[in-house]
Amino acid sequence: MPTILLRRTRGGPKTLGRRLQAQADRMLDHLGLADAELSVVLVDDRGIQALNREHRGKDQPTDVLAFPLGRPPSADLPRLLGDIVISLPTAARQARSRKRPLLPEARFLLAHGLLHLLGYDHATKLQKQRMDSATRRLVRAATDTRKRTPEPAPTKTAAARASRHRPAGQARSRTPKSR
C-alpha cells in the first residue's frame, strides 16, 4: 500500500482511518503517483500544536501540517512524498461549523496536505485559486470508487466511417465524452 496511516489520538469513527487511507491511495493514483509512499498521521490538538510550535513557530493547534521529505526519488526505492498530520479534534470542529460529517472534512484536509507535499502553496491569490481547484479535483478523485478502464483507441475503419457520415465541411464534434 502506498499510504501508511497512523492514528495517535482517540475519537472519530473507527473506520475513519481505513477510509482515509483508501481515499489517499485514490488521490495518489489520480496524480499518477500510485507507486509513491505517503504517511498520514491522525493526532489530537496537543500533538499538532507541538508540531506547529516546533516547525512553524506558531504555538496553537492547526488543522493540517505537511512535511515533505525533500529528497529526490531513487531508482531502487519508491518515491517518498512525506508526512501529512491531521488534527482530528480540529477537523471535527471545522466539520461541525460547516455542517458536514467528519470524513469529508478530513478528506479535504488530506487533499490540501498532499498538494503542499507536491509544492503547492496559497500565499498569493493566484496560488490559492490553483490550489483550491486542484484540491477539488483530488476530493472528487478520492470519492470516485468506479474502476476506470481506458477507452479503446478508435480504429481506422471507425474513423473513416464517421467521416463518411459527416456533412461536407463540418468538423467533428468537440463535445466531451461522459465519464
LINVENZI-V774347 format. One record per helix or strand. SS is the DSSP state (@ for helix, = for strand). FROM is the first residue (numbers start at 1). LEN is the number of residues. Records with the same first field share a line. If there is no record, write none. Layout:
BEGIN
SS = FROM-LEN + FROM-LEN
END
This chain:
BEGIN
= = 3-5 + 37-7 + 64-5 + 80-8
@ = 16-15 + 45-12 + 88-10 + 102-16 + 125-19 + 156-9
END
